[in-house]
Amino acid sequence: MFDAINTFLGRHPEQVKANVEIYTWQTCPYCIRAKLLLWWKGVNFTEYKIDGDEAARNDMAQRAKGRRTVPQIFINNNHIGGCDDLYSLDSQGQLDPLLAQTA
């Protein structure tokens, strides 16, 4: 039944093989929006909640080429960017192929 619903909705969680990581703050609307898209696509992602944790934010910034805003998203250890970057990849049809690649 869920397979039929996922197909109807255009979701293909069985095709997601990538390792996805996202750095967030709990109340950040852009973080919530990015996670919604990932959830919609059926992605099981690792979330790092860095609210108020300056050391974790510094670690994120080091991985994210100096970017200190949240969210910061990584697919297979490659920095994708933030929420707008994620949605841009999706609208260009480039997100699903990234998600289908194994780590």
Backbone torsions as a table, in degrees:
resi	resn	phi	psi	omega
1	MET	NA	-46.7	-179.4
2	PHE	-64.0	-34.2	177.9
3	ASP	-61.7	-43.0	179.0
4	ALA	-64.4	-41.8	179.0
5	ILE	-65.2	-45.1	178.9
6	ASN	-60.5	-42.2	178.9
7	THR	-64.0	-44.0	179.0
8	PHE	-59.2	-40.4	-178.5
9	LEU	-82.2	-5.6	-179.1
10	GLY	81.1	17.7	179.4
11	ARG	-96.4	142.6	179.3
12	HIS	-139.0	66.6	-177.0
13	PRO	-61.2	-24.4	179.1
14	GLU	-68.3	-17.7	179.7
15	GLN	-88.9	-9.2	-178.7
16	VAL	-81.4	113.9	-179.2
17	LYS	-121.0	-9.3	-174.7
18	ALA	-73.1	155.1	171.6
19	ASN	-91.7	115.2	-176.2
20	VAL	-115.3	131.2	177.9
21	GLU	-126.4	142.5	179.2
22	ILE	-140.5	130.2	175.3
23	TYR	-94.5	129.9	-174.3
24	THR	-139.3	166.3	162.0
25	TRP	-115.0	144.4	-172.6
26	GLN	-58.2	-41.3	-174.3
27	THR	-100.9	8.1	-178.5
28	CYS	-72.7	118.9	-178.3
29	PRO	-63.9	-32.1	178.9
30	TYR	-70.6	-35.1	176.5
31	CYS	-64.6	-44.5	179.7
32	ILE	-62.4	-43.6	-179.6
33	ARG	-63.7	-42.4	179.1
34	ALA	-64.5	-43.6	179.2
35	LYS	-64.4	-35.7	178.0
36	LEU	-61.4	-43.5	178.0
37	LEU	-63.4	-43.6	179.1
38	LEU	-63.5	-44.3	177.0
39	TRP	-59.7	-44.0	-179.2
40	TRP	-57.9	-37.3	-179.5
41	LYS	-81.6	-3.7	178.3
42	GLY	81.4	24.1	-177.5
43	VAL	-83.2	128.6	169.1
44	ASN	-91.3	107.0	-174.8
45	PHE	-114.0	160.0	174.0
46	THR	-96.1	124.3	-179.3
47	GLU	-108.1	130.7	174.4
48	TYR	-109.4	106.7	178.5
49	LYS	-85.7	113.6	-172.9
50	ILE	-111.9	22.4	179.4
51	ASP	-49.5	116.8	173.7
52	GLY	69.5	5.4	-178.3
53	ASP	-101.6	93.5	-174.9
54	GLU	-63.5	-35.2	178.3
55	ALA	-64.6	-43.0	178.5
56	ALA	-66.5	-37.2	178.0
57	ARG	-65.5	-39.0	176.7
58	ASN	-64.3	-40.9	176.6
59	ASP	-61.4	-44.2	178.1
60	MET	-60.4	-46.8	-178.3
61	ALA	-61.8	-36.5	178.0
62	GLN	-63.8	-42.1	178.6
63	ARG	-71.2	-31.5	-172.1
64	ALA	-96.4	28.4	176.4
65	LYS	55.4	39.0	175.9
66	GLY	91.7	-8.8	-179.7
67	ARG	-72.1	130.8	-175.9
68	ARG	-113.2	-0.8	178.9
69	THR	-84.4	157.1	175.9
70	VAL	-113.6	150.5	0.5
71	PRO	-80.9	159.4	167.2
72	GLN	-123.3	130.3	-170.5
73	ILE	-120.9	137.9	178.9
74	PHE	-127.4	133.1	174.7
75	ILE	-120.3	120.4	-176.0
76	ASN	51.4	43.5	176.8
77	ASN	68.3	9.7	175.1
78	ASN	-100.0	130.4	-179.0
79	HIS	-70.7	121.6	179.4
80	ILE	-93.3	-36.6	-177.5
81	GLY	122.5	-146.8	-177.3
82	GLY	-104.4	-161.2	-176.5
83	CYS	-60.0	-49.5	-179.2
84	ASP	-61.1	-37.8	178.8
85	ASP	-64.7	-40.9	179.2
86	LEU	-62.7	-47.6	-180.0
87	TYR	-66.4	-34.2	177.0
88	SER	-64.2	-44.7	176.6
89	LEU	-58.7	-41.1	-179.4
90	ASP	-65.8	-45.5	-177.4
91	SER	-66.5	-25.1	177.9
92	GLN	-88.9	0.8	179.7
93	GLY	75.0	18.6	-177.1
94	GLN	-100.8	-12.2	-176.5
95	LEU	-74.5	-47.0	-177.4
96	ASP	-58.4	-43.7	176.7
97	PRO	-62.1	-35.9	176.3
98	LEU	-64.1	-42.1	-178.7
99	LEU	-69.1	-24.0	-178.5
100	ALA	-81.3	-13.7	-179.2
101	GLN	-79.0	138.9	176.5
102	THR	-78.4	152.8	-178.4
103	ALA	-66.6	NA	NA
